[in-house]
Amino acid sequence: MRYKTFGNTNLEISSVAVGTWAMGGENSAGGSFGEVNREESVAAIKAMLDEGVNIIDTAPIYGEGTAEEIVGEAIKDYDRSKLYIATKFGSYISHFDGKPVRNNKYDAVIREVEDSLQRLGTDYIDFYLMHWPDVNTSIEETMAALNDLKKAGKIRYTGLCNSSKELIEEALQYGEINVIQPPFSMVNQSQKELMEWAEMKGIATMTSGSLGAGILTGTIRELPQFDEKDFRLTFYPFFKEPAFSTIMELLETLDDVAEKYEKPVAQVAINWSTQKSFVNTALLGVRNEKEAKINCETFEWQLAESDMQKIDDELARLNIG
């Protein structure tokens, strides 16, 4: 496993983090990633930890607490002081109409942290992140809650997901921001400039969608027929035309690079991302021990700079990202 200094926290964090969105199963933030087995999910997390991964990312909206419970079950036999848990607040499914709600008000944040602590089976959270901006709540109010939770020892560090540079700068007026969580992969580089800015500011990055919802693993070569509620259709644009065919063309280059190193395409994609200096840790969703092992074996090797450039040139030619 490779490790990087995590921004201004000075913690040494593994280059990949366990991502648990898919582990929420059905109704995971209003949709799903297909069938999920709870026992396999626990085993997958443990396998990642055993390979040297030391950070897990989750959220209460992932299966209405299911993912957090799975994380709590997986970590109970490990030394908590050597693990870093990131979870989120402010986003949940309404029991009235089944739609996502965003609520970052002071009282809601204070209440949510207690629920997450209980599900995770821990007495503190390392990284507590605002899941989405809330247009009805000022960032000053939200930061006040985070500052109070930090003083109380309930959380150690604070962060923002899915936030603009302007909102991050505003939040910094009221306290520390230690980490941001934007999407980043070969097929989504929309937040690259923000991440480069964060690097200069000493703010760490946890990148989501690191394998493009699975399309960068190279295992999908024909347009799939996902369930209409599957997030790979509703949240991501990669499994629809014309994006799908363009990415299939990119995979031809990734196949060539993978063949050169005699490694899986997924490992090429993971190395490409985590070798970028502005990526501190990349979230990887895993469903079973086999996937966990393949992901972690990535760090037994690295892409040569010439191959990084070859991929970047192809991305530019295809106008991907």
Helices and strands as residue ranges (DSSP letters): E 3-5, G 7-9, E 12-14, E 16-19, G 21-24, H 38-50, E 55-57, H 66-75, G 80-82, E 84-89, E 91-93, E 100-102, H 106-120, E 125-130, H 139-151, E 155-161, H 165-171, E 179-181, H 192-201, E 204-207, G 212-217, H 231-234, H 243-261, H 265-274, E 281-285, H 289-296, G 297-300, H 305-318
